[in-house]
Amino acid sequence: MGKTGGEKWVMALVLVLLLLGVCVNAQNCGCASGLCCSKYGYCGTTSAYCGAGCQSGPCSSSSSTWLCASGKSYHGRGPLQLSWNYNYGAAGQSIGFDGLNNPEKVGQDAPISFKTAVWFWMKNSNCHSAITGGQGFGATIKAINSGECNGGNSGEVSSRVNYYNKICSQLGVDPGANVSC
């Protein structure tokens, strides 16, 4: 028995998200001791580097619950490119590994890698509800990479939408409304 249009659409969306996560290159700072890795992947010591979104180093406004471990980097790893200390800490607590002190495990241990992707999809973002609630592909972009929306990085959004439309076309399914954020 063939798949319905809705089933094909959901399968296409899941495939696209997994492919985009694998294809996206995340920046790994490798900052010297005493420097912060900014949310954009650059090294420095000012609040622009050590403030909101700081990935590693002596971050000043990191989540007080999930403090950065010295010498660790919380850049994108795994199928959905898990990023930020607060995601590594919460994912680790939820699925049973020390995400703050051993973030590398997400890139080295396949089961942990996919468990973090499922955790992020189901528990830590609005991805699942965006898909099941019919909000469109654009809502999943916003849930995963909200900083790209509303002009934050229109090139990345455009690239994601183009990949999504291409895969939907190849599968013979309608991409639906609201494909951008």
N, C-alpha and C positions, 0 to 999 in steps of 0.2 A: 504494500500500500504506500502511495506517495505522501510526501510531507505537505502540509497545508502552507499557505503563504505566511501565516504567522509563525509557524515552527521554523520555516526557512529563514525568516527575518531574524529571529532570536539566535539561531545557529550562526548566521552571518555576523551578527553583532559580537557574539562571544569570540568567534574566530578573529575578527578584526582587532578586538581589544587585546587578545593574547599576542597577535602578531605585532601590533604597535608597541606593546610593552617590551617585546624581545628586540625590536628594531631600534628603539630609542636609545641613544647613547647618553649616559649620564656622566657628568663631569666628576672626576675624582680629584679633589684639591691636592692632597699631599703637601699641605702647608707645613712650614718649619715650626718647630716648637715655639709656643707663645703666640702664634698667629691663629686667627679664626678663619674658617672656610665659610664664606657668605652663602646665602641661598642661591646665588647665581654661580657658585663654584670658583670664586676668587679669594685670594688670601689678603688679610689685612688686620688692623687692630682697632679701627674706629667702630662706631655703632652701626655703620652700614654693613660691616663684616660680622661683628660679634652680636648684633641685635637680633631682631625678629628674623627667623628662618635660618639662623646660623646652624651649619651642619656638623661642625666639629671644632675643637680647640676650646679656648676659654670663653665660651659663649656667655653673654651677659643676660640674655632674656630667654634662655631655653626654658622649656617646661620645667617647673619646679618638681614635678612628679618624675620626670624622665630626664635626669641630668646627663649631659654628655660624659662619656668615659674618656679619660686622657688618651690621646693618640689614636682614637677611633674615628672613622669617617662613616657618616650615615647617608651616603649617596645611593642612587638608584641601583637596586639589585633585584633579581628574580623576574618572573613573567610580567608582573605589573610594576616593576621598578620601584619597590618599596623605598621611600626616602624619609628623612628627618628622624631625629632621635626619639621624638614622642611616638612615632609609628613603630620603630624598632622595639622600643620598650613595651608598648601595649601589645604588639603582636607576639613578642616573646612571652609575656605573661599569659596571654590567652592560649598559645599553642605549646608552651612548655620548653622554651630555650631562653638563654640570657641574651636578649637582643641588644642591650646596651654595651655589654662587655665583649660580645662576640657577634657583631653585625655581619662579619664575613661569612658566617654560617649560611646566610640567606643565598649567597652566591656559590657556596660550595656543597651544600647538602640538598639534593633534589627534593626529597619529601618536605623539608622545612621550607624550601623555596616556594613550592606550590601551596603549602599550607598558609604561608603569609599572603599569597595572592588571593586565596579563598577568604581568609580572614578580612583582608582589606575590602574585597568586593562585598562581602556579606555583612560585616559588622562595623567597619570604620568609615564608610563613605555612603553616599546615596546612590551608588552604582546599581545595586540590586533593585531598589525601589524605582529608579529612573527607568530601568528596562521593563520591569513588570507593570509599572504604572503608565506606560505608553508615552513617556515624556520626550522620547526621541533620542537619537545618538548624541545630539548636542548636550543633553543633560549628563550623559556619562563622561563627556570631555570635561564638563564643569566639575563633576564629582571627583575625578581623578587629577586633573590639572587646572584647577580654578584660576590660577594666576595667568593662564594663557588667554582666558576669555575677556571680553569687553576691551579688546585692543592690547591686552597684555603681551601677546605673542601671536599676532594674526597669521604669521607664516606657518607656525606649528599647527594651529587650528585648521588652516586651509589644507595642509598636508594630511592631517588625520581624516578630514572630511573627504578628500580625494581618494584616499585608500579605502575608506568605508564604501563610498559610492562605487568604486571599481569592483570591490568584492561582491557587493549586492548585485551589480550588473552581471558578473560572472556566474552567480548563483541563480540569476533570473528572478530576483525578488525586488520589490519596491523598497527603497531606502526609508520611506516614510517622511513625515514632516519634521521640522525642528532638528535638522542634521548638524547645525552649528550652534555655538554658544554665544 
